[in-house]
Amino acid sequence: MGLSLDDVLDIKYLGKWEWSPDGEQIAYLWEEGGRVDLWLVSPEGGRQPQRVTASQQSVSDFAWHPSGKQLAAVVDGNLWLIQLDAGGGARLRQLTDTTGRASCIAWSPDGSCLSFVEDGRLWLYGLEGWPLRELPLPGRMAGAFGGATGRVSWSPNGEFIAFNFVDRTRQVHLGILRVSEGRVIWQHRDHDPAGPYVWTRTGLLLYSVGRDHNRQRDYYLLSPAAQQPEPRYLCRVEGDGRGPLLLVQAFAAPEGAAVVILGEDDGWAHWYALSLEDGGRRQLTFGECEDFGLVGDAPAWSPDGRKIIYSSNRGSRAQRQLWLLDLESGQHHQLTHLPGTNVQPKWSPRGNRVAFVHCDPWLNMDLWVMEVDQPGSARQLTFSMPEAWSRETVVVPEEVTYPSAGGLEIHAFLFKPPNLQPDRRYPALVWVHGGPMRQMRWGWHPMRSYAIFYAYHQYLAHRGYVSLSINFRGGIGYGRAFRNALYRKMGVDDVADVVNAARFLKTLPYVDPQRVGVWGLSYGGYLTLHCLTQHPDEFRMGINLAGIWDFRQWHRWVKERYGRQAFFTAFLGGEPEDSPELYDQASPATFAHNMKAPLVNFHGTADANVDFGQLDRIIQDCVRLGKTYEAHYYPQEAHTFIHRHTWRDAFTKIEAALERYLKA
């Protein structure tokens, strides 16, 4: 039988990680079966990683104290202080005990106090005896789409805190408060939402504002120390007028005033140096490639501010390597040569090493480290894979392409059963990722949401299923024109990419053309619903995990919960009242009467990305129209399920549905 379901569920997953200020250790979050704890590992190797916490549920955040001798962490929702001993021990002390959940913790630069967010409010906790106090805000702390809390960031001198908040109109704004006075001294109020921001080393705040549904971004510079702070306009970054710009924050050098931002002037995502004097931009990276690895990936400045390490798919669209740019000479050279995905580089404080995340067809995401001036010195620090996984066990996916609507070439990864029998016809599945601004890779994915499904595809291959994991239009990795091909085409051409994947599978001599199914998570679930309702004869069955059924309903929900969002409105011609026909086309519910194939649904009630009410609507319409469906929900589960027992139940039910509707 090859791999078991336990083998799939036993894989561990890396979360947030950071170097200690002295470079002696790396702290990281490690998930095992849904429980997350804080661990420490030495970059020298040779010592076993040390588990620091023993949470009941999870450690959701942590931050190093500037001294490197302490950490603050959010353990099971409360704030804890962790004192590290010289002998390697750790003493834990609980700081808060509330029913809320702390998040977004950050130390003041001098380490005297800690800021954190709880229930939309901003708090300070002093370590020198002064009491816990709330800082008054002009609104509630802004939640980021997906459930995370908006950023809180201290100025380099510790005098100010920048924060995002939401006002009564559900607009996202930016504010700055003076810590000593505990009051807001400046706030950005605009019809358009304030975007990512960064403090420069000199204490200026650089921020951007999305215009025209984020198809343009204006950059501003503010000096909060001025008697009457007024932002100074720097420049405008424009796209192609179709889809939204990639929303990536600027990154300031640790020394001086240098700042880099992401731009796509030539249609590809590259890094640009932004002048804080005149707003001029100078392109630093080039080529028909994208110079970032995934959402949350960032270029890493060397401690002296002279070099940058960044991740790029230069040379292979489905892989990522780390590259080093010397800003003085303008020279680039490839730093890693590990096949697969290498992302999220971070320099050690002394500047001699870089740690990063690596994964490939055989290895799930783990922490690696290398000497910057020693090619080939990369070594693994964490080990997430159970013993059952080996190079002999893993099915290495084959990269394939097929044509689709508008003349686009779609890249995909084909998983075949081991010991494939050429005279046998196998059932097959099209897997559709979420986002849509994601990209499936050659191998394990550096995001837990998709690494889990890569492992399950391996499991299905060992049970006689062919799978095709596709990179449909709208995703990253293939340039701006590919990503913005969703413009006014949601629910049309992206659906064609999935349907054409099924037609590609049906041409393979070892695939049974009568037994092809489709499934996906989030936007992938959404496209699954579209396929079954708009192309009812193409698929034998479909599995929807947390997909959108009615786009108007989702738009209202996300606007109420997180404030105004511009990503999909850029593709859909604005608000629902601006282009009702595009919202109709984008909603699978519009075509529900066409559905013939069985539909199996899964959704968590605590989903922070897609409202659980979408599942209610699916059930209502299926019952009303007499459609064949199943619906499974999980109380208090997230968008991508967290707990091992949930995944066991869901994967068991998915396999049973495949046996019933597809394999039989």
N, C-alpha and C positions, 0 to 999 in steps of 0.2 A: 504493500500500500504506500510505501515511501513516507512522506511527511505526515504527521498527525496534526490534529487541531491543537493539541497541547504544544507542539513545536512552534506553531504560529503564535500562540498566545504567550509563550515563554520569552519572547524577544523583549529586550529592554529598550527604552527610548530616552534620548538625550534632550534636555530642555535648555533653559538659559544657562550660560556659563561665563565666567569672568576670571582674568588673572588677578592674583592678590597684588596689592600695591608694591610689594617687594619682589615680585616675580618668583617667589619660592613655591607657590601652590596655585592650582586652578580650582575654583569652586564651581560646582555644576549641579543641576537638578537632574535626577535620574528616576524615570518612571518604571515601576514594575507592577504590571497587572492593574494599573489605575491608581496605585498609591505612589506618591512622589516624595522623595526625600532629598536632602542636601548632602552632597559628598565633596570630598577634597581629594585631589590627586597631585602628585609631584611631577613636574615636567622632566625631572631627571630619570624617571622610570625606576624600576627595581623594587619599589615599595607598592604594596597593595593599596588601592584607593580606600579612603576612610569614610565610612558613613557617619554623619554628624548628627542627624535628627532621626527620630522614630515617630513619624506622624501617624495620626489615626486615618487621615485621608490624604492630605497633600501639603507640600511646601510650594506655595504659588509664586513667591518672589524672594529675592535676597539682595543685599548690597554690602560690599566690603566697607569697613571703616577706613578712613584715610591712613591710619596707622598700620593697617594690615594685620592687627592683632585681634580684631573683633569683626563679626558680621552681624547684621540685622537680617531677620528672616520672617516671613509670614508663614506660620505653621498652623494649619487647620483654621485659618482666618484671623488669627491673632498675631500680634507683634512679639517677637522674641529677640533677645540679645544673646549672642554666642561668643564667649570668651575663649580664645585658643591659648593653650598652654605651650610652653617651650618644649615639653616632652611629647607633644603630639595629641594631648587630650583636649577635650572641649567641655566647657561648663555652660549650661543653658539657663537663662532667666526669662520668665514670661513678663512682658511689659504691659500688655493690655488684656482685658478679659471682657469681651463684648459679644453681642449677638450679631453684629455686622461682620463684614469681611474687609480686612485691611488690604491695600494694594498700593502699587506705585511708590515704593519706599525709596528715599534718597537722603544721603547724609549731607549736612552742610559741609563746605570745603574744609573747615577747621575741625570737623568731627564732634562739635559740641552738642548738636541736636539732629534729630531725624524728622523728616517730613513724611507723611503718608496720607492716603486717601481712604475714607470709609464712608460708604453710603452717599457718595457725591460731595462730601465735605472734606476740606483740607485741614490737617492737624499737624502740630509740632510737638515732639517729645524731647525734652531736654535731659541730658545725661548728668547735668551738674546740679540737680536738685530743684530746678524750677518746674512748675507743674505743667501737665499736659494742657495744651490750649488749642482752641479752634481758631483758624484764621478766617475772618468774614470775607465772603466772595459775593460778586454781583449776580451770581447764578449758581447752578450746580455744576460740579466738575463734569466735563464732557466725557461721555463714554465713546470709545472708538467702535466702529462697526465690527461685530464679531464678539463683543462683550468685554473687551479690555477697557481699562480706564485710560483717559487721555494722559499725556505726559505732564510731569511736574519737573522743573529743572532749575537748579540754583545757579546764580551768576558766579563767575570765578572768584569774586571776592566775598561771596556769601551774603551780600547786602540785599539782594533781590531774589524773588522766585517768579518764574514765568509759568503760566498755566493756561489751559483751555477750559472754557466754561460754555454752558448752553443757557440762553436767556428764555424768556417766556414765549418767544416766537419760534423756539426750537432751532435757532440759529447758533452756529458754533463760533465763538469769539476767542480772542487772545487777551490775557491780562497780565499785568506785572504788579506785584506787591512789594513794599519795603518791609523787610522782616522786623526790623527794630521797632517800627511803628505799628505793625500788624494791620496795615491798610493798603488798599489798592491805589496806586499812584497813576496808573495808565491802563486804558483798555481800548482795544480795537473793536469798533462797531462799524459794520459794513453790511451792505445787502448780500455780499458774497462771503463765504466762510474763510476764516484764517486757517492756513495749512500748517505744515511742519515748520518748526523753528529751531534755531541753534544759537547758543552764546558763543561769541568770539573770545579769544584769549584776552582781549583788551576790554571786555565787559560790554560790548555792544550786542544787541539782539538782532539777528537776521531772521526774517520770517517771510512767508509768501501767502498770497491770496489767490484762490482759484476764481477765474472769470469764465463766463459763458459755459457753464456746466463743466468747468475744469478743462476746457480746451485751450485755455491760456492761463499763465501764472505770472503775477506781478510780485517782484521781490522788493522788500523794504528793509531799511536799517534804522534802528532806534537806539538812542542813548538814554537809558533810564536815569542816569545820574544828572541829566540836565534839569534845570529848575522847572521847565515846562516841556517834558518830553514830546517831541513831534517826529513821526517817522519820515524818513527821507526815501523817496522813490529811487530805485536803482535800475531796474530793467524789467522787460517782459520776455518770457519764454513762450513761444507759440508752437502748436502742433500743426497738423494738416487740416484742421477745421472739422474733422470727423469725430474721432473718439477722444476720450479724456487723456490728458498727459499722465505719464507714469508718476505716481505720487510718492516720491522719495525725498527724505529730508536732506538738507545741506549738511556738509561735514566740515568743521573748522579744524585747522591745524592746531596742535598742542602748543606751538610757539608762533608768535607773529599773528598776522591778520588774514592769512590765506584761507580761502574757503573753496570747496569744490561742490558742484551741483550736477545733477543728471540732466542731460539734454538729448534731443533727437533731431538736430538740424538736418542731418543727412538721411534721416529715416531709421537710424539705428541708435540704441541707447548707449551713450558715451559720457565720459566725465569731462567737465569743463571747469576751469579756474575762473572764479568770479571776482572781479575787482571791487573792493568796497569803497574805492575812491570815485570811480566814474561809472560803475555798473557794467563795464566791458567784460565779455566772456571770451576765453581762449580755450579751444578744444585741446584736450590732453590725450584722448585715446581715439582710435580710428578703426575703420574696417567694417565689413558686412558681418557684424557680430554684436552681441549685447554684453556689456561690461558690468553686469551684476548677475548674481546667481539665482535669487528668488526674493520674494517679499521679505524684508527684514535684513537682507544682505547689505553690506556696506563696505566701502573702501576703508582701509586701515592706514592711518598716518603713522609713520615712524615717530618715536619720542622726540626726535630733533626737528620734525616737520619737514625733512628734506626728501622723503620718499613715501610712496603710497603702494600698498598691495591691494589688488582688486581681483575679483573673480570674473572670468570671461569664457564665452563659448567660441572664442576664436579657434578655428580649425576643426571643430566638431559641434554641430548645433545642439546635440543631445547630451553633451558632456560639459564640464566646467573645470578649468585649470586656474591656478593662481598666478598672477603676473606682477612683477615689480616694476614700478616707474620711478626713475630718478628725476626729480623735478628740475634739477640744475642742468643736467645734460640732455634731458628729454628722451633718454634711452629706456627701452622696455626689454625685459627678458622674462622668460617663462620660469616660474619658481618651482612648481610641482609638475610631476610627470606620472602621477598615479591615475590610471584609467578610471573613468567614472565621474563623480561629482566632488569638487573641492570648493568649499564656500566658507563664508563668515570668518575671514582671517582676522587675527588680533595679535599685535606685537606684544612681546614681553616688555615690562617697564624699562629694562636695560637695552632693548633694541637689538638683541642678538638672536632672538628666536621669534617664530610666529607659530601660534596654535591655530587650528582650523578644523572644520568638520569634513570628514571624508566618508563617502559611501560608493559602492560599485555593485555589479551584478551578484557578487558573492557575500558582500559585507553590508550590513545595515549601518546607519549613521553612527559615527564614533568620533571622539576627540583624538586628533593627531597633533604632533609638534615636530618642528624641524629647525635646524640652525639656518639662518638666513643666508649665510655665506658658504654653506656646504650642500651643494646639490646632492640629492639622493639620501639625505639624512633623515627623512621623514620616518617617524615611528609612532605606533599606536599607543594611546594612553588608557582608553576605556574599551571594554569588550562587551558588546551588547548581544552577541549571538550565542544561543544555546549550542551544545555539542552536536545536536542532531543535524545542524546545518553544515554542509561541507561543499567543496567544489564539485564533488561527485553528485551530491543531492540536488544542487541548484540547477534549474533550467535557465540557461542564459538566453534572454530574449533576442530576437532578430529584428533589426531595424528595417522597416519596409516603408514604401510610399505608395500613394494612390491619388488619382485626380479627383477634384471635387468642383463644386459650383464656382463660377467666376474664373475658372482656370487655375485655381490654387492647387498646390501640391500639399497633401497632408502627410505628415510623418507619424508613424505608429510603431509599436513594439509587439511582436508576435511571440506568444508563448505556446510551445507545442508540448504535448505529453512526452515524457521520456520513453525511449524505445518505441517511437512512432511506427505503426504498422501501415505501410503504404496502401494496402488493400482494404483498409477499414475506414469507415466514414464516422467522424467524431462530432459530437455536439460542440457548438462554439458560442462565444460571448464577445460582445463589444463592450469594453469598459470606457466610461466617460468621466473625466476628472471634473472637479469643481472650479470655482473662481468667477469668471473664466480665465483670469490672469494667472494661470499656473502652467507648468510644463512637465509632462511625464518624462523620465530620464531612462537612459540605458543602465538599468539597475535600480537599486533601492533609492528612494527619494529622501532628500534631507528634511522633509516635513513629515511628522508623525502621521498626519491624516492620510497620506498616500503611501508611506512605508508599510502601514498595516495592510493595505490592499495589494501591494507588491508581494508581500508574504502570502496572502491568501490566493493570489494568482498561482503562486508556486504550488500551493496545496491542491488547487483545482487541476493543475496540469498533471499532478500525480494521480488524479482520479479520472483522467481521460477527457478533460475539457481543453479545447483550444481557446485562447483568449487573445484579443487584439486591444491593446491599450493605446488610445489615439490622442493626438495633439490637434484638436480642432481649432478653427479660427477664433481669435479672441485671446489666445494664450500668448505667453512670452516665449522668447527664444528665436523667433523668426522675423523680427523686425516690426516696425510700426504699421506698415501697410497690411500685414497679416493680422495684427492685433485689432486694427480698426476696421477690418472687413465686416465686423458686426454692425457697422453704422446703418441704421434703418433696416437691418436684416435679421434682427433677433427673432428666433422662431422660424426662420426661413433657411438661410444659407448655413447656419451652424447645424441645423437639423440635417441638411443635405450631407454635411461632413460625416455624420453618424450613419446615415442610411447608406452612403457610399462605402463606409467601412464594412457594413454587412454584405454589400454586394461584392466587395473584394474578397471577403472570407468565403463566399459561396463559389468563387472561382477556384479555390484550392482543392486539389483532388482528394484530400483526406478530410474535408469538412462536409458534413451532411447539410445541404442547402435548405432542408426543411426543418432544421433544428438549430436556428441561430437566435440567440436572445440578446438583450441589451440591458445594461444596468449602470448606475452611477450615483455619486454622492453630490448633494448640493446642486450646483449648476449642472452637474452630470445627471442628477435625478430629474432635474427640470427638462433636460434634453431627452431623457428616457420617456418622460410623460408626453413630450411633443412627438416623439417617434411613434408611440403607440396610438396617438390620436390623429396624427396627420398622415401616417403611413401604416394603416392597420394591417396590411397583408405582408409587411416586410419582416416582422419579427414574430417568433413563436411565443415569447413572453417577455416581460420587463420587470425589473426590480428598481424601485425608487427609494433612495435614502435621502430624506429631508429635502426634496425638491420643491420648487415653486409651481403652484397650479394656477394661481390668479395673480398677475403682476400688479394690478391695482391694489389688491389687498395687501400684498407684501410692501408696496411703496408706502402706503399709509402707516403700516406698522413700524417700518424702519425709521420713517420720518419722526414719528411720535417718540420712539425709543432713543434714537441717537441724534436727532436733529436732521437738517436737510442734507441729503446725500446727492452727489452729482455724478457718480460713476455710470449708472444705467441711463440716467436722463440724457446724457450726452449721446447715447446710441438711439434713444427712443424719442428724440425730438422735444425734450422738455418734460413738463409735468403731464399727468394723464389728460387734463383738460386741453392741453396744447396739441396733442396728437392721439386722440382716442383710438384711431385705427391701428396705430403701431402697438399700443398697449393690448388691443384685442389680439393682434397677430402674435404678440409675445406670450400670451397666456394659453397654456394647453387646455384650460377649461373651455375655451371658445370652441374647441374641436372634440369635446368629450363624447358626443353622440356617435363619432366614427369608430370608437375603440372596439376591437374584437378580441385581442390577445389578453390572457390573464395578467393582472397587475398586482405585484406584491410590494407593500409599502412598509417602511421603518422610519420612526421619528422619535426623538427625545423631547420630553415636555419642557426641559430647560434650555432648549436651543436658543442661542443668542444671535444666530445668523439668519435663520428662516423661522417665521412664526409657526408655532405648532398648529395654529388655526388652518394652515394649508392642508393638513391631514384631515381635519374635519370636513373641509370643502370637498376633498377627493372622495371621502366616504359618502357624503351627501349626494354628490353627482352620480357616483357609481350605483348607489342604491336606487336613485330616481330613474336612471337609465337602464337598469338591469344588467350592469356589467359585472364580469367575473373579477373579483379582487380579494386581496387579503390585506389586513392592516395590523401592524404590531407597534406598540408604543412603549417607551421606557421612562418611568417617572424619574424626574430630576436628572436625566441624562442630557449631555451637551450635543452640539451639532455633530461633531465627530465623537462617538461614544468614548467614555473614559474607562469604565471598569471592565475588568477581565470577565466577570460573570455576564455582563451585558453582551460583550463580543461573543462569548461562547454561545449564548442563547441566539443572538442574531445570525452568526455564521452557521449554526446548526439549522436554523430555519431557512436560511438562504440555500444551503445545500439540499435540504428536503424539497424546496420549491423547484430547484434545478432538476432534481431527480423526477419530480412529479410532472413538470411541464415541458422540460427540455430533453432530458436524457431518455425518458421512457419511449 
